[in-house]
């Protein structure tokens, strides 16, 4: 994994985390 791939991967994880958090809150009030 080169630096660019790692940056894209970490960026994707940052994009997914808020969605997962909102999903968890929605289903577990």
C-alpha positions as CSV (number, residue, x, y, z in Angstrom):
1,X,0.0,0.0,0.0
2,X,1.5,3.3,-1.0
3,X,1.0,6.7,0.6
4,X,-1.7,7.7,-1.8
5,X,-3.7,4.5,-1.3
6,X,-3.4,4.9,2.5
7,X,-4.6,8.5,2.3
8,X,-7.6,7.5,0.2
9,X,-8.4,4.6,2.6
10,X,-8.2,6.8,5.7
11,X,-10.3,9.4,3.9
12,X,-12.9,6.8,3.1
13,X,-13.0,5.6,6.7
14,X,-13.5,9.2,7.9
15,X,-16.5,9.5,5.4
16,X,-18.0,6.2,6.7
17,X,-17.7,6.8,10.4
18,X,-20.2,9.7,10.7
19,X,-22.7,7.7,8.6
20,X,-22.3,4.6,10.8
21,X,-22.6,6.8,13.9
22,X,-25.8,8.4,12.7
23,X,-27.1,4.9,11.7
24,X,-26.4,3.5,15.2
25,X,-28.1,6.5,16.8
26,X,-31.1,6.2,14.5
27,X,-31.6,2.5,15.3
28,X,-30.6,2.7,19.0
29,X,-32.2,5.9,20.4
